[in-house]
Amino acid sequence: MIIEKKINSFFDFHKIIEEHNKNWENWYYRGESDPSHLLIPKAGRPHFVVQKIKDIDLFNTWCRHAIAYLEKPIEDQWDLLAIAQHHGLATRLLDWTSNPMIAAFFAVTLADNSQPRKTQSIIYAHYSDKPFIDKSRFPNPFQCEKGIQRVSPKSITPRIMRQSGMFTIHNPPHYELDKNLPHGDVLMKMLIEPDYQKKFTIELSHYGINKLSLFPDLDGLSRHVNWTYLNLTTVKKDTI
């Protein structure tokens, strides 16, 4: 089942999430600045599919070279796949979060600190009461059962922990969640109106959801300071 809602205020957003809290452990969220973006992992996007690029080949190549950058060897294939996803490799994983405000942040804030002011942005909310994939049954992520399943990652990077991250794994990678929604699942599309987006970023920051909290490093600090001076009309230097 697919449901659409519109968000014009923090009250609208809170009202929806308050209803989700009745079954909070089954809801997960993803924010997109463009509602036309499909709910498919990077490895399943058309430019990879058209060229018949296999994500397992990308992953194996990445693993051969990643050893030079890892502090210690990692044998677990799921951990390696999560790290590869974290650093931008095209994988069959799609990022989600258990925190709806974090998803809202990614919906309304772009990497360059601007907001998508002319079009709606979107928060996807996915409800499923099915268990997470049993990784002990599938030690190789590329041998999972066909379909879309949830994956609970270890907190192998500070970003995964800070962003309350989890994944869906898509087999094959071009499986789109909208069109392959598992039986009994619900997909809610919360559309954020353009006129509200900038205000939403400021409200989220007041609740501690910003680049500094979600990207706990010097890059995150730099982006947050830039955003603060660009978006807050009065900035007190000692309160950032």
C-alpha positions in Angstrom: 0.0 0.0 0.0 1.3 3.5 -0.9 0.1 6.6 0.9 0.8 10.3 0.2 0.8 13.1 2.7 1.7 16.8 2.4 3.8 18.7 4.9 3.5 22.5 5.2 4.6 22.9 8.9 6.4 21.1 11.7 3.0 20.3 13.2 2.0 18.4 10.0 5.2 16.4 10.3 4.9 15.8 14.0 1.3 14.6 13.6 2.3 11.9 11.1 5.2 10.7 13.2 3.1 10.7 16.3 0.8 8.2 14.6 3.8 6.1 13.5 5.0 6.0 17.2 2.3 3.4 17.8 4.5 0.9 15.9 7.7 2.9 15.9 10.0 -0.2 15.7 8.5 -1.1 12.3 8.9 2.4 10.6 12.1 3.5 8.8 12.7 6.7 6.8 14.6 8.1 3.9 14.8 11.8 2.7 15.2 12.8 -0.9 15.5 16.4 -2.2 13.8 15.3 -5.5 10.6 13.2 -5.4 11.5 11.8 -8.9 14.4 9.9 -7.5 13.6 6.2 -7.5 13.9 4.0 -4.5 16.6 1.9 -5.9 20.3 1.5 -4.9 23.0 3.2 -6.9 24.1 -0.1 -8.5 20.6 -0.5 -9.9 20.3 2.9 -11.5 19.9 3.0 -15.3 23.5 4.0 -16.2 24.9 0.9 -14.4 22.1 -1.4 -15.7 22.4 -0.3 -19.4 26.2 -0.9 -19.4 25.6 -4.3 -17.7 27.9 -3.5 -14.8 27.7 -6.1 -12.1 27.8 -4.7 -8.5 29.7 -7.8 -7.3 32.5 -6.9 -9.8 32.6 -3.3 -8.4 32.7 -4.6 -4.9 35.4 -7.2 -5.5 37.6 -4.5 -7.2 36.9 -2.1 -4.3 37.9 -4.8 -1.7 41.2 -5.5 -3.5 42.3 -1.9 -3.1 40.5 -0.9 0.1 42.8 -3.0 2.3 45.4 -0.2 1.9 43.0 2.3 3.6 41.5 0.1 6.3 43.0 0.4 9.8 42.7 -3.4 10.3 41.6 -6.3 8.0 37.8 -6.9 7.9 36.6 -10.4 6.9 32.8 -9.9 7.3 31.4 -9.2 3.8 28.4 -7.3 5.2 30.7 -5.0 7.1 32.8 -4.4 4.0 29.7 -3.8 1.9 28.4 -1.2 4.4 31.8 0.6 4.5 31.8 0.6 0.7 28.3 2.1 0.6 29.3 4.7 3.2 32.2 5.8 1.0 30.1 6.1 -2.2 30.6 2.8 -4.0 27.6 1.7 -6.1 26.2 -1.1 -4.2 22.8 -2.9 -3.8 22.2 -1.3 -0.5 19.8 1.7 0.0 20.2 3.9 3.1 17.4 4.4 5.6 17.2 5.7 9.2 15.0 5.0 12.2 15.0 8.7 13.0 12.4 10.6 11.0 14.0 14.0 11.7 17.3 12.8 10.1 15.4 11.7 7.0 13.7 15.2 7.0 17.2 16.8 7.1 18.3 15.0 4.0 15.1 15.8 2.2 15.4 19.6 2.7 19.2 20.2 2.8 21.5 19.8 -0.1 25.2 19.2 0.0 26.0 22.8 -0.9 23.9 24.2 2.0 21.1 25.3 -0.3 17.5 24.2 -0.2 15.5 22.9 -3.2 13.2 25.9 -3.2 11.2 25.4 -6.4 10.1 21.8 -6.1 8.7 19.6 -3.4 11.1 17.4 -1.5 10.1 14.1 0.0 10.4 11.9 3.1 9.7 8.2 2.5 8.4 6.2 5.4 8.5 2.4 5.0 6.5 0.2 7.4 7.3 -3.5 7.6 6.7 -6.0 10.4 9.1 -8.6 8.8 12.3 -9.4 10.6 15.7 -8.1 9.4 17.7 -10.5 7.2 19.5 -13.2 9.1 23.1 -12.5 8.0 24.2 -15.8 9.5 22.2 -17.6 6.8 23.6 -15.4 4.1 27.3 -14.6 4.9 27.6 -13.5 1.3 25.4 -10.5 0.7 25.2 -11.4 -3.0 23.5 -14.7 -2.3 20.5 -13.4 -0.5 17.0 -14.4 -1.5 15.4 -12.5 -4.4 13.5 -9.4 -3.4 13.9 -6.5 -1.0 14.8 -7.0 2.7 16.0 -5.0 5.6 19.5 -5.1 6.9 20.7 -4.0 10.4 24.3 -2.9 10.1 26.9 -2.8 12.9 28.0 0.7 14.0 31.2 0.3 12.0 31.5 4.0 11.3 30.5 7.0 13.5 28.2 8.2 10.7 26.1 5.0 10.7 25.7 5.4 14.5 25.0 9.1 14.5 22.4 8.8 11.6 20.6 5.8 13.2 21.3 4.0 9.9 20.0 0.8 8.4 19.7 -0.5 4.8 17.4 -2.3 2.4 19.2 -4.8 0.2 17.8 -5.2 -3.3 18.2 -8.4 -5.2 18.5 -7.7 -8.1 19.8 -4.1 -7.5 17.3 -2.6 -10.0 14.3 -3.7 -7.9 12.5 -0.5 -7.1 10.7 -0.5 -3.7 7.6 1.3 -5.0 7.0 -1.4 -7.6 8.2 -4.4 -5.5 6.8 -3.5 -2.1 6.7 -6.7 0.0 3.2 -8.0 0.8 1.8 -6.3 3.9 4.3 -3.4 3.8 3.3 0.3 3.6 5.2 3.0 1.8 4.2 6.6 2.8 5.4 9.6 0.8 5.5 12.8 2.8 5.8 15.7 0.3 7.4 18.9 1.7 6.2 22.0 0.1 8.9 24.4 -1.3 7.9 27.4 0.8 8.4 25.5 4.0 11.7 23.8 3.3 14.1 26.5 4.5 12.1 27.0 7.7 12.2 23.2 8.2 16.0 23.1 8.2 16.2 25.8 10.9 13.6 24.0 13.0 15.5 20.7 12.7 18.8 22.4 13.7 17.1 23.8 16.8 16.3 20.1 17.7 20.0 19.2 17.1 19.6 17.7 13.6 22.2 19.4 11.4 25.5 18.8 9.6 27.5 19.1 12.8 25.6 16.4 14.6 25.2 14.0 11.6 28.7 14.3 10.2 30.9 14.2 13.3 34.2 15.4 11.7 35.9 18.6 10.5 33.9 18.5 7.2 30.7 18.4 9.1 31.8 21.3 11.4 32.8 23.4 8.3 29.5 22.7 6.5 27.5 23.6 9.6 29.3 26.9 10.2 28.7 27.8 6.5 25.0 26.9 6.8 24.6 28.8 10.0 25.9 32.1 8.6 24.0 31.6 5.3 20.6 30.8 6.9 20.3 32.4 10.3 19.6 36.1 10.2 21.4 36.8 13.6 24.4 34.7 14.4 26.1 34.9 17.8 29.5 33.4 17.2 29.8 31.8 20.7 26.4 29.9 20.3 27.1 28.0 17.1 
